[in-house]
Amino acid sequence: MKKIIVADDEARIRRLVCDFLASEGYEPLEANDGDVALELFAAHDDIAAIILDVMMPNIDGWEACKRIRKTSDVPILMLTARSEEFDELMGFEVGADDYVTKPFSPSVLMKRIAALIRRSSGESETKNETITLDGLTVDEIAHVIALDNHALELTLKEYNILLKLLSSVGRVFSREQLLDDIWGYDYAGDIRTVDSHVARLRTKLGEWGNTHLKTVYGIGYKIEAE
């Protein structure tokens, strides 16, 4: 299991990121500041990637990244608040590989981390680019959805909901999980927006949607294979 250090002084964000990493099969290691992140990195010789918040007490993300780069090429992704201007030049100088601004979509963060790890290990980034299930085909690279060889027109939110549900057929995703993952963890709107988007998605999928896209009452949604 690949270990990823998550360093952020905001416990809520740290816990959110760790939960999503765990659900993707990683082993997250939590750090509430740069000091702890460096201690964790020194204590483990098999770290696959590091997520560093830019603004942290004691040692900030910039300094932590700079120190790690003195001895390692481990992939490093920086987190920064959208209200702060991320200094890309500074990022390049200290050795950061990528950055994501808050608020962020956890699914986007997971994809960025997975891409960094693949590039670091020399793996191809085009694995599992097509998903198929009972006549439905999703091309993740081209963002094309076809049902019985007929293209479907979905909005970006509908596409992301479908992709999330297809990522683990049979698993129930709660409305809260879908809202956090697709709309972003600090979305302030009504959670019922998930229901309305799923309803429109099911309509567009027609009989396939009625058969495969299931509502688990009081919890959320899942996709079942025939």
C-alpha positions as a printed Julia matrix, in Angstrom:
226×3 Matrix{Float64}:
   0.0    0.0     0.0
   1.52   3.35   -1.06
   2.06   5.85    1.75
   1.21   9.51    1.25
   1.96  12.27    3.75
  -0.86  14.81    4.15
   0.34  17.99    5.86
  -2.25  20.66    6.63
  -2.95  22.55    9.85
  -6.72  22.44    9.2
  -7.93  19.16   10.69
 -11.13  19.1     8.61
  -9.26  19.34    5.32
  -6.62  16.87    6.48
  -9.28  14.34    7.46
 -11.17  14.8     4.18
  -8.06  14.24    2.08
  -7.0   11.24    4.17
 -10.43   9.63    3.86
 -10.39   9.94    0.08
  -6.82   8.66   -0.14
  -7.77   5.63    1.97
 -10.8    4.97   -0.26
  -8.44   4.96   -3.27
  -6.2    2.35   -1.66
  -3.43   4.58   -0.28
  -2.14   4.74    3.28
  -2.31   8.39    4.43
   0.01   9.71    7.13
  -1.24  12.89    8.84
   0.85  15.92    9.77
  -0.55  19.13   11.26
   2.5   21.22   10.36
   5.74  21.16    8.39
   7.78  19.88   11.33
   5.68  16.73   11.65
   5.71  16.24    7.86
   9.52  16.25    7.88
   9.59  13.85   10.82
   7.26  11.45    9.02
   9.31  11.66    5.85
  12.5   10.9     7.78
  10.85   7.96    9.55
   9.6    6.23    6.39
  11.71   5.3     3.37
   8.75   4.27    1.2
   6.74   7.5     0.84
   5.03   7.59   -2.58
   3.97  11.26   -2.51
   3.53  14.26   -0.22
   0.69  16.79   -0.03
   1.81  20.04    1.61
  -0.36  22.99    2.57
   1.51  26.22    1.76
   0.55  28.08    4.93
   1.35  26.05    8.07
   2.75  26.99   11.49
   6.38  26.36   12.51
   7.67  25.24    9.1
   5.49  26.2     6.13
   4.96  24.19    2.97
   7.62  26.08    1.0
  10.36  25.38    3.53
   9.28  21.75    4.02
   9.35  21.19    0.26
  12.79  22.8    -0.02
  14.24  20.57    2.72
  12.75  17.38    1.27
  14.14  18.22   -2.16
  17.69  18.23   -0.76
  17.54  14.45   -0.43
  14.57  13.17   -2.45
  12.66  13.44   -5.74
   9.42  12.18   -4.17
   6.36  13.76   -5.88
   5.15  16.84   -3.97
   1.79  18.54   -4.46
   1.12  21.9    -2.79
  -2.26  23.06   -1.46
  -3.01  26.78   -1.43
  -6.09  28.86   -0.58
  -7.74  30.4    -3.62
  -7.61  33.8    -1.91
  -3.8   33.57   -1.93
  -1.83  34.07   -5.11
   0.17  30.92   -5.69
   3.69  31.87   -6.69
   4.47  29.38   -9.46
   8.04  30.64   -9.7
   8.51  29.93   -5.98
   6.96  26.52   -6.52
   9.44  25.67   -9.25
  12.35  26.99   -7.19
  11.59  24.84   -4.14
  10.83  21.78   -6.27
   7.03  21.35   -6.11
   5.61  19.11   -8.85
   2.03  20.38   -8.89
  -0.46  22.45   -6.9
  -4.2   22.53   -6.21
  -6.15  25.53   -4.94
  -8.72  25.38   -2.12
 -11.6   24.75   -2.26
 -10.87  21.7    -4.37
 -12.7   18.67   -5.68
 -11.33  15.57   -3.91
 -11.68  13.57   -7.13
  -9.5   16.09   -8.96
  -6.93  15.93   -6.16
  -6.91  12.12   -6.31
  -6.34  12.19  -10.08
  -3.49  14.69   -9.74
  -1.82  12.59   -7.04
  -2.26   9.38   -9.06
  -0.75  11.09  -12.12
   2.26  12.3   -10.12
   2.88   8.82   -8.72
   2.55   7.23  -12.17
   5.0    9.68  -13.7
   7.42   9.16  -10.81
   7.35   5.38  -11.23
   7.42   5.49  -15.02
   3.97   3.94  -15.42
   1.71   4.82  -18.34
  -0.92   7.47  -17.61
  -3.44   6.02  -20.06
  -4.44   2.9   -18.12
  -8.14   2.2   -17.59
  -9.14   4.98  -19.96
 -12.37   3.24  -21.03
 -15.15   1.94  -18.8
 -17.8   -0.39  -20.2
 -20.9   -1.82  -18.53
 -23.84  -3.55  -20.2
 -23.79  -1.46  -23.37
 -22.58   1.78  -21.76
 -19.11   3.0   -22.69
 -17.26   5.91  -21.07
 -14.05   7.16  -22.68
 -12.33   9.06  -19.86
  -9.7   10.58  -22.13
 -12.12  11.97  -24.71
 -14.97  12.53  -22.2
 -17.32  10.67  -24.55
 -20.26   8.59  -23.29
 -22.04   6.17  -25.59
 -24.99   3.89  -24.94
 -25.45   1.06  -27.43
 -23.06   2.95  -29.73
 -25.13   6.17  -29.56
 -23.43   9.23  -28.06
 -25.06  10.83  -25.0
 -24.95  14.53  -24.15
 -24.28  15.0   -20.43
 -23.39  18.09  -18.44
 -20.03  18.07  -16.66
 -21.7   17.43  -13.27
 -23.76  14.56  -14.71
 -20.64  13.11  -16.32
 -18.7   13.3   -13.05
 -21.53  11.69  -11.08
 -21.72   8.83  -13.58
 -17.95   8.38  -13.56
 -17.85   8.34   -9.76
 -20.59   5.73   -9.48
 -18.97   3.61  -12.2
 -15.63   3.74  -10.37
 -16.96   1.2    -7.87
 -19.95  -0.73   -9.23
 -22.2   -1.97   -6.43
 -20.87   0.51   -3.86
 -23.3    3.01   -2.35
 -22.12   6.63   -2.46
 -23.89   8.95   -0.04
 -25.23  12.32   -1.16
 -22.62  13.96    1.08
 -19.79  12.02   -0.6
 -20.99  13.0    -4.07
 -21.46  16.62   -3.01
 -17.96  16.85   -1.52
 -16.33  15.0    -4.39
 -18.0   16.76   -7.31
 -19.09  20.18   -6.02
 -16.2   20.68   -3.57
 -16.02  20.31    0.19
 -17.09  23.9     0.95
 -20.14  23.97   -1.36
 -22.82  25.96    0.45
 -25.85  24.99   -1.64
 -28.66  22.53   -0.96
 -27.69  18.87   -0.81
 -30.83  18.12   -2.83
 -28.99  19.4    -5.9
 -27.42  15.92   -5.98
 -30.88  14.36   -6.28
 -31.91  16.65   -9.14
 -28.71  15.96  -11.07
 -29.04  12.19  -10.58
 -32.68  12.36  -11.7
 -31.69  14.14  -14.93
 -28.84  11.69  -15.46
 -31.18   8.72  -15.03
 -33.6   10.22  -17.55
 -30.84  10.7   -20.13
 -29.69   7.11  -19.61
 -33.22   5.88  -20.31
 -33.89   2.19  -19.67
 -30.21   1.66  -18.8
 -30.56   4.24  -16.06
 -33.75   2.7   -14.69
 -32.08  -0.71  -14.58
 -28.62   0.19  -13.31
 -28.74   3.54  -11.47
 -30.3    2.71   -8.11
 -31.45   4.93   -5.26
 -30.63   3.6    -1.81
 -33.25   5.44    0.21
 -31.96   7.47    3.1
 -28.35   7.0     1.98
 -27.5    7.78   -1.64
 -26.93   6.11   -4.99
 -25.15   3.19   -6.65
 -24.78   1.48  -10.0
 -25.58  -2.21  -10.27
 -24.53  -4.57  -13.05
 -27.12  -6.92  -14.48
